[in-house]
Amino acid sequence: MSDLRITEAFLYMDYLCFRALCCKGPPPARPEYDLVCIGLTGSGKTSLLSKLCSESPENVVSTTGFSIKAVPFQNAILNVKELGGADNIRKYWSRYYQGSQGVIFVLDSASSEDDLETARNELHSALQHPQLCTLPFLILANHQDKPAARSVQEVKKYFELEPLARGKRWILQPCSLDNMDTLKDSFSQLINLLEEKDQEAVRM
């Protein structure tokens, strides 16, 4: 091979390297979704979201009004608006529903019968609310690590999810702070539902 051919070969290789390094462009932006997170005080909303954001769940203070966290995942960023679950705050939940693309409902699976009944009523109201009824729902049966925790099947039956949520996009998953793999998998399923809804909107 002549010196000219060798030089041309090296120049072409340099060009390919330059293209690979400089002309690749930034990676595609991850889609962002705005979610609302609701549930009674003590259900564990704040602790779960803090853990997903790699924050220490220790000394977590229950949300009294609302807070917003950007929860990063590999294929999406979830902007979660968490609403306080106290009696005097729940009546104002609906004021914060506008603009939501999905719902996270956290319940304490080891709570008293009275609190479980209240949680059921709140979930039923959310599933039927005009601004939420067509959105994907992730329902987390939290505190599965406690002895009194009810199973997912017990929660599904007690909350009457099959008849109430038939035809809707919803996921019911068990969770606890000590099992992050299950929690992350639950959110991955929710992201899949959000992406499906996006694709349907494009096709319409």
Backbone bond lengths (Angstrom), bond angles and torsions (degrees), N, CA, C in turn:
res aa  C-N    CA-C-N  psi(-1)  N-CA   C-N-CA  omega(-1)  CA-C   N-CA-C  phi
1 M - - - 1.465 - - 1.538 108.37 -
2 S 1.347 116.14 134.87 1.460 120.21 -178.55 1.518 110.26 -71.66
3 D 1.354 113.56 163.21 1.466 118.51 178.30 1.518 111.16 -60.66
4 L 1.364 115.93 -34.99 1.462 119.71 -179.60 1.523 111.26 -64.46
5 R 1.357 115.44 -43.18 1.461 119.34 179.63 1.537 110.83 -64.47
6 I 1.319 116.35 -40.18 1.462 120.73 179.66 1.531 110.06 -62.87
7 T 1.338 114.95 -43.39 1.466 119.51 179.32 1.527 110.67 -62.48
8 E 1.344 115.72 -43.04 1.467 119.87 179.47 1.533 110.92 -62.30
9 A 1.331 115.54 -39.70 1.471 119.65 -179.89 1.517 110.62 -63.39
10 F 1.339 116.23 -44.26 1.466 119.69 179.52 1.529 111.34 -65.29
11 L 1.349 115.65 -39.71 1.462 119.09 178.82 1.520 111.21 -63.06
12 Y 1.341 116.14 -39.38 1.456 119.79 179.65 1.528 110.87 -66.36
13 M 1.329 116.05 -39.14 1.465 120.34 177.91 1.529 110.47 -64.44
14 D 1.346 115.36 -40.82 1.464 119.26 176.79 1.526 111.02 -60.99
15 Y 1.336 114.90 -40.42 1.461 119.79 179.29 1.522 111.46 -62.60
16 L 1.350 116.02 -43.75 1.459 119.82 179.23 1.527 111.44 -62.61
17 C 1.341 116.44 -40.65 1.461 120.77 178.09 1.526 110.69 -63.67
18 F 1.338 115.73 -41.78 1.459 120.49 179.33 1.523 110.71 -61.97
19 R 1.340 115.33 -43.55 1.467 119.27 179.17 1.524 110.91 -62.18
20 A 1.332 115.38 -42.23 1.467 119.79 -177.55 1.524 111.32 -65.76
21 L 1.342 116.29 -38.44 1.455 120.38 -174.75 1.528 113.28 -85.62
22 C 1.311 116.02 -39.51 1.470 119.78 -169.57 1.528 114.92 -106.72
23 C 1.300 117.08 -21.59 1.458 118.31 -173.58 1.521 112.68 -111.00
24 K 1.304 115.21 8.21 1.460 118.77 -179.43 1.523 111.55 -68.45
25 G 1.336 116.22 -34.15 1.455 120.71 179.98 1.509 111.22 83.86
26 P 1.311 116.14 165.26 1.464 120.20 -178.72 1.524 110.82 -68.32
27 P 1.330 118.12 153.18 1.462 119.96 177.11 1.521 109.77 -64.75
28 P 1.315 117.73 151.44 1.464 119.73 -179.59 1.522 111.01 -59.92
29 A 1.321 115.61 140.87 1.464 120.42 -178.73 1.527 110.10 -67.22
30 R 1.320 116.15 141.48 1.461 120.43 175.96 1.523 109.12 -73.83
31 P 1.316 117.18 139.04 1.466 118.34 176.77 1.522 110.27 -64.89
32 E 1.325 116.03 149.88 1.461 121.42 177.65 1.523 109.04 -117.21
33 Y 1.328 115.20 139.94 1.457 121.15 179.45 1.526 109.29 -127.37
34 D 1.328 115.49 139.14 1.464 121.80 178.73 1.525 108.98 -97.56
35 L 1.326 115.91 118.64 1.453 121.22 -177.21 1.523 110.65 -119.97
36 V 1.320 115.73 155.57 1.461 120.78 172.14 1.526 107.32 -113.76
37 C 1.330 115.94 137.13 1.466 121.99 -178.70 1.525 108.50 -117.51
38 I 1.338 116.13 120.51 1.459 120.93 -176.93 1.526 110.21 -129.78
39 G 1.320 115.63 163.41 1.456 122.34 -178.42 1.518 108.48 156.29
40 L 1.316 116.87 160.57 1.459 120.77 -177.22 1.527 111.07 -68.85
41 T 1.323 116.34 158.09 1.455 121.37 172.95 1.529 109.27 -57.79
42 G 1.325 116.19 133.26 1.457 120.20 -179.64 1.514 114.23 92.90
43 S 1.333 117.16 -4.34 1.467 119.51 179.62 1.525 111.83 -73.35
44 G 1.351 116.16 -21.27 1.462 119.54 176.92 1.511 115.07 103.37
45 K 1.320 117.84 16.98 1.466 121.11 -178.21 1.528 112.02 -56.99
46 T 1.326 115.58 -52.59 1.471 120.54 -175.55 1.520 111.61 -63.05
47 S 1.323 117.17 -42.53 1.466 120.87 -178.85 1.525 111.27 -64.30
48 L 1.320 117.28 -43.14 1.465 120.76 -179.67 1.527 111.27 -63.74
49 L 1.335 116.59 -45.46 1.462 120.04 -179.43 1.524 110.99 -66.56
50 S 1.325 117.22 -38.15 1.466 120.84 178.40 1.527 110.34 -63.22
51 K 1.332 116.27 -41.52 1.468 120.03 179.76 1.525 110.74 -65.37
52 L 1.332 117.26 -39.37 1.470 120.76 178.54 1.521 111.68 -65.11
53 C 1.339 116.43 -28.06 1.467 121.29 178.35 1.528 111.67 -90.45
54 S 1.346 116.45 11.46 1.474 122.38 179.86 1.516 112.41 61.81
55 E 1.331 115.96 28.70 1.455 121.33 174.54 1.521 108.78 -97.32
56 S 1.292 116.70 153.77 1.457 120.26 179.81 1.526 109.74 -71.17
57 P 1.341 117.42 126.76 1.463 119.40 178.68 1.517 113.24 -78.12
58 E 1.320 116.54 -4.02 1.460 119.81 179.97 1.538 110.16 -70.14
59 N 1.306 114.41 144.79 1.473 121.63 178.93 1.528 112.73 58.84
60 V 1.336 115.99 27.92 1.460 119.78 177.31 1.526 109.38 -70.73
61 V 1.309 115.81 133.92 1.468 121.62 179.14 1.525 108.43 -103.82
62 S 1.320 117.21 131.98 1.464 121.11 179.69 1.526 110.67 -57.06
63 T 1.313 115.21 139.88 1.468 120.41 178.67 1.524 109.38 -70.07
64 T 1.317 115.91 127.75 1.462 120.14 -178.68 1.528 112.14 -97.89
65 G 1.290 118.09 -27.37 1.463 122.33 176.62 1.512 108.35 -116.68
66 F 1.332 116.07 -96.93 1.457 120.09 171.43 1.524 108.67 -151.24
67 S 1.309 115.54 157.36 1.463 121.50 175.80 1.525 108.21 -141.03
68 I 1.318 115.82 158.03 1.462 120.36 -179.49 1.525 109.20 -124.91
69 K 1.319 115.42 130.92 1.459 120.91 177.29 1.522 109.13 -126.82
70 A 1.335 116.62 139.14 1.466 121.73 171.92 1.517 106.74 -94.06
71 V 1.320 116.41 111.10 1.465 121.92 -176.58 1.524 108.32 -101.39
72 P 1.342 117.87 111.61 1.464 120.27 -174.88 1.530 112.66 -86.20
73 F 1.317 115.28 136.18 1.455 122.32 171.13 1.528 107.51 -128.33
74 Q 1.303 116.54 167.84 1.463 120.48 -174.49 1.524 111.98 -62.02
75 N 1.340 116.29 -36.03 1.467 118.89 -174.94 1.527 114.00 -113.14
76 A 1.331 117.92 7.05 1.468 120.14 179.44 1.523 109.81 -169.21
77 I 1.317 114.69 161.13 1.469 121.58 172.60 1.530 106.85 -119.22
78 L 1.316 115.84 126.39 1.459 120.91 -179.76 1.518 109.56 -103.68
79 N 1.321 116.37 116.54 1.464 121.68 175.47 1.527 107.12 -91.07
80 V 1.337 115.15 101.12 1.455 120.80 -170.68 1.529 110.77 -100.87
81 K 1.320 114.96 120.50 1.466 121.35 175.40 1.526 107.14 -96.14
82 E 1.334 116.25 107.66 1.458 120.99 -178.76 1.527 109.79 -93.34
83 L 1.323 115.97 127.99 1.463 121.24 -178.92 1.525 109.99 -104.70
84 G 1.331 116.46 138.65 1.454 120.88 178.02 1.516 111.50 -60.46
85 G 1.340 116.65 150.07 1.454 119.63 -173.85 1.513 115.74 -109.86
86 A 1.329 117.44 13.41 1.465 120.33 -179.76 1.535 110.72 -70.41
87 D 1.331 115.62 158.75 1.469 120.98 -177.57 1.524 112.15 -53.91
88 N 1.334 116.46 -43.07 1.464 119.59 -174.27 1.523 113.13 -79.72
89 I 1.335 117.44 -3.84 1.461 121.13 -179.99 1.527 111.44 -105.86
90 R 1.328 116.20 -32.11 1.470 119.56 -174.03 1.531 112.57 -59.22
91 K 1.321 117.19 -30.70 1.470 119.20 -179.36 1.528 112.04 -67.49
92 Y 1.344 116.73 -14.45 1.464 120.38 179.42 1.537 112.53 -102.75
93 W 1.322 117.34 1.58 1.469 120.07 -177.96 1.531 111.81 -50.87
94 S 1.315 116.80 -46.42 1.468 120.32 -171.84 1.530 112.72 -61.04
95 R 1.330 117.73 -19.88 1.466 120.23 178.29 1.523 111.88 -67.93
96 Y 1.319 116.00 -18.97 1.470 120.62 -175.59 1.530 112.71 -107.36
97 Y 1.316 117.87 8.23 1.465 121.11 -177.36 1.526 112.80 -78.22
98 Q 1.312 117.27 -27.98 1.469 120.16 -173.02 1.525 111.09 -58.28
99 G 1.317 115.49 135.40 1.467 121.24 178.07 1.513 114.06 87.89
100 S 1.318 117.42 -3.84 1.470 120.47 -179.07 1.531 109.94 -72.81
101 Q 1.333 115.15 143.30 1.467 120.95 176.95 1.522 112.03 -110.47
102 G 1.317 116.20 -6.80 1.455 121.50 178.94 1.514 109.61 -167.84
103 V 1.334 115.86 166.16 1.464 121.51 -175.17 1.528 109.99 -129.96
104 I 1.323 115.50 135.29 1.466 121.64 170.68 1.522 106.52 -113.28
105 F 1.330 116.44 121.35 1.466 120.70 177.58 1.521 107.24 -115.93
106 V 1.343 116.12 121.06 1.466 121.35 -178.54 1.520 108.82 -109.20
107 L 1.322 116.24 129.47 1.459 120.82 177.10 1.522 109.88 -126.07
108 D 1.306 115.13 150.81 1.463 121.83 177.42 1.523 107.69 -88.20
109 S 1.326 116.36 105.99 1.468 120.05 -175.97 1.522 112.36 -71.24
110 A 1.342 117.39 -10.37 1.463 121.47 179.42 1.531 112.03 -108.41
111 S 1.315 117.22 16.18 1.471 120.52 -174.98 1.526 111.64 -77.57
112 S 1.321 114.97 174.31 1.464 120.70 176.97 1.527 109.78 -69.51
113 E 1.332 115.25 164.08 1.467 119.97 178.79 1.529 110.91 -60.89
114 D 1.326 116.54 -38.92 1.473 119.86 -179.39 1.529 111.11 -63.62
115 D 1.346 116.35 -45.45 1.466 119.76 -179.81 1.526 110.82 -67.20
116 L 1.322 116.86 -36.25 1.460 119.90 179.20 1.524 110.62 -65.88
117 E 1.318 116.22 -37.97 1.462 120.61 177.05 1.528 110.66 -64.85
118 T 1.342 116.22 -41.86 1.467 120.10 177.47 1.524 110.51 -63.05
119 A 1.328 116.52 -43.16 1.468 120.66 178.72 1.527 110.74 -61.72
120 R 1.324 116.40 -40.44 1.467 119.80 178.64 1.525 110.56 -61.82
121 N 1.323 117.13 -44.37 1.465 120.34 179.79 1.532 111.38 -62.40
122 E 1.336 116.12 -40.58 1.470 119.86 -179.83 1.529 110.98 -67.55
123 L 1.327 116.64 -39.64 1.466 119.26 178.63 1.524 110.86 -66.36
124 H 1.330 116.95 -41.61 1.464 120.29 177.45 1.529 110.72 -59.70
125 S 1.335 116.04 -42.15 1.469 119.92 179.08 1.523 111.09 -62.86
126 A 1.337 116.05 -41.51 1.470 120.15 -179.33 1.525 110.99 -66.89
127 L 1.338 117.10 -43.13 1.462 120.78 -178.89 1.520 112.32 -63.05
128 Q 1.335 116.37 -24.80 1.467 120.05 -177.49 1.531 113.08 -104.59
129 H 1.338 116.52 -1.25 1.467 118.74 -178.24 1.534 110.13 -69.46
130 P 1.320 118.68 136.74 1.471 121.66 -176.70 1.524 114.42 -55.26
131 Q 1.348 118.16 -32.93 1.461 120.52 -177.97 1.528 113.24 -85.56
132 L 1.328 116.74 -9.30 1.469 119.79 -176.80 1.524 113.81 -120.05
133 C 1.319 117.51 -20.20 1.467 120.69 -167.39 1.527 114.26 -61.50
134 T 1.326 118.09 -21.81 1.471 119.58 179.78 1.535 112.42 -100.35
135 L 1.330 117.27 3.73 1.464 120.89 -174.82 1.526 111.32 -93.25
136 P 1.338 117.21 155.45 1.466 120.50 173.50 1.530 110.36 -66.50
137 F 1.331 116.36 140.46 1.462 123.32 179.00 1.531 109.63 -117.56
138 L 1.318 116.25 132.41 1.460 121.96 167.10 1.521 106.76 -110.83
139 I 1.321 116.85 114.79 1.465 122.44 -179.58 1.524 107.83 -106.21
140 L 1.317 116.36 117.31 1.465 121.88 -176.17 1.520 110.26 -105.79
141 A 1.331 116.17 117.40 1.466 121.69 174.30 1.525 106.96 -86.84
142 N 1.321 115.41 90.92 1.462 121.71 -171.44 1.538 111.85 -81.91
143 H 1.337 114.36 171.21 1.472 123.51 177.78 1.524 111.91 63.97
144 Q 1.329 115.99 37.21 1.460 119.99 177.62 1.529 112.17 -67.66
145 D 1.330 116.62 -12.81 1.461 120.40 179.65 1.529 112.30 -81.89
146 K 1.334 118.30 -5.89 1.462 121.40 -179.28 1.531 110.36 -88.45
147 P 1.330 117.09 145.83 1.474 120.39 -177.82 1.523 114.08 -57.71
148 A 1.333 116.89 -33.59 1.470 120.34 -176.01 1.531 113.15 -86.88
149 A 1.314 117.30 5.81 1.471 120.25 -175.70 1.529 111.63 -62.91
150 R 1.310 115.56 137.15 1.468 120.93 175.67 1.528 108.87 -87.25
151 S 1.298 116.42 147.41 1.463 120.92 -179.70 1.522 110.08 -72.66
152 V 1.325 115.43 165.83 1.467 120.48 178.07 1.526 110.55 -60.23
153 Q 1.318 116.66 -39.74 1.462 119.72 179.84 1.524 111.11 -64.63
154 E 1.336 116.96 -39.17 1.468 120.56 177.46 1.524 110.67 -64.78
155 V 1.335 116.29 -42.20 1.466 120.40 179.20 1.525 110.35 -64.61
156 K 1.318 116.40 -44.55 1.468 120.38 -179.33 1.528 111.00 -58.93
157 K 1.339 115.59 -43.29 1.464 120.02 -179.17 1.523 110.84 -69.29
158 Y 1.336 117.24 -45.98 1.461 120.99 -177.42 1.530 111.37 -64.31
159 F 1.329 116.08 -39.22 1.468 120.22 -177.74 1.528 112.37 -83.83
160 E 1.326 116.32 -2.61 1.477 121.67 178.71 1.531 111.22 52.94
161 L 1.318 115.28 47.86 1.460 119.30 -174.26 1.530 112.86 -73.84
162 E 1.310 117.06 -35.58 1.469 118.56 -177.41 1.528 112.33 -60.27
163 P 1.344 118.76 -50.01 1.478 116.67 179.25 1.521 112.81 -74.05
164 L 1.341 116.99 -37.23 1.470 120.31 -173.70 1.526 111.85 -71.89
165 A 1.336 116.06 -42.37 1.467 119.77 -173.11 1.520 112.88 -101.03
166 R 1.321 117.68 13.49 1.466 119.96 -179.53 1.531 109.95 -60.33
167 G 1.305 115.35 132.11 1.462 120.62 -179.43 1.509 113.84 87.69
168 K 1.341 117.29 -7.39 1.462 120.82 178.62 1.532 109.29 -97.61
169 R 1.328 115.51 165.34 1.468 120.93 175.35 1.526 108.05 -92.57
170 W 1.310 118.07 108.32 1.456 119.94 -179.81 1.523 110.64 -147.21
171 I 1.318 113.90 152.25 1.454 122.64 178.91 1.521 107.20 -131.91
172 L 1.318 117.27 132.15 1.465 122.14 173.57 1.516 107.59 -114.57
173 Q 1.329 116.10 120.65 1.458 120.45 -175.84 1.532 110.73 -133.03
174 P 1.344 116.58 143.13 1.469 119.38 171.95 1.518 109.29 -78.62
175 C 1.327 117.98 152.99 1.461 119.11 176.98 1.519 110.78 -160.59
176 S 1.306 114.76 164.14 1.464 122.82 173.47 1.519 106.93 -162.49
177 L 1.312 116.51 162.34 1.464 120.68 -177.63 1.514 112.75 -65.15
178 D 1.336 117.26 -24.40 1.456 119.12 -176.67 1.525 113.43 -89.85
179 N 1.326 116.87 7.55 1.470 119.93 177.79 1.525 109.02 -133.18
180 M 1.325 115.41 79.08 1.460 120.36 -175.83 1.521 112.49 -71.64
181 D 1.320 117.69 -28.55 1.469 119.91 179.68 1.524 110.70 -61.41
182 T 1.332 115.72 -44.70 1.470 119.83 178.99 1.520 110.53 -65.02
183 L 1.328 116.54 -40.69 1.463 120.37 -179.36 1.529 110.85 -63.72
184 K 1.331 116.52 -45.95 1.466 120.03 179.65 1.524 111.42 -64.73
185 D 1.325 116.23 -36.70 1.468 119.42 177.17 1.525 110.91 -63.58
186 S 1.336 116.59 -37.51 1.464 120.49 178.00 1.524 111.01 -61.17
187 F 1.326 116.25 -43.04 1.462 120.25 179.56 1.529 111.51 -70.52
188 S 1.316 116.97 -32.02 1.471 119.85 175.90 1.527 110.15 -62.99
189 Q 1.333 116.28 -40.25 1.465 119.68 176.93 1.524 110.98 -64.40
190 L 1.334 116.04 -38.97 1.470 119.07 177.75 1.529 110.72 -64.02
191 I 1.325 117.14 -42.36 1.467 120.27 178.70 1.523 110.46 -60.66
192 N 1.328 117.34 -37.96 1.471 120.52 176.88 1.527 110.90 -60.81
193 L 1.333 116.64 -41.74 1.475 120.00 177.99 1.525 111.38 -65.15
194 L 1.333 116.41 -38.67 1.469 120.35 178.96 1.523 110.65 -65.47
195 E 1.333 116.29 -40.63 1.470 120.14 178.84 1.527 110.56 -65.63
196 E 1.331 116.72 -40.44 1.469 120.26 178.76 1.530 110.59 -61.71
197 K 1.320 116.15 -41.59 1.466 119.54 -179.81 1.538 110.09 -65.82
198 D 1.343 116.58 -37.47 1.457 120.73 176.40 1.529 111.00 -60.95
199 Q 1.313 115.48 -46.01 1.469 120.42 -178.84 1.512 111.50 -64.16
200 E 1.307 116.88 -38.08 1.463 119.84 177.28 1.525 111.22 -65.00
201 A 1.336 116.06 -37.97 1.464 119.58 179.27 1.522 111.15 -64.95
202 V 1.338 116.96 -35.43 1.469 121.26 179.08 1.515 110.34 -68.41
203 R 1.331 117.63 -37.56 1.456 121.39 -177.12 1.531 112.24 -73.57
204 M 1.325 116.56 -23.81 1.480 119.82 -177.15 1.527 111.77 -73.03
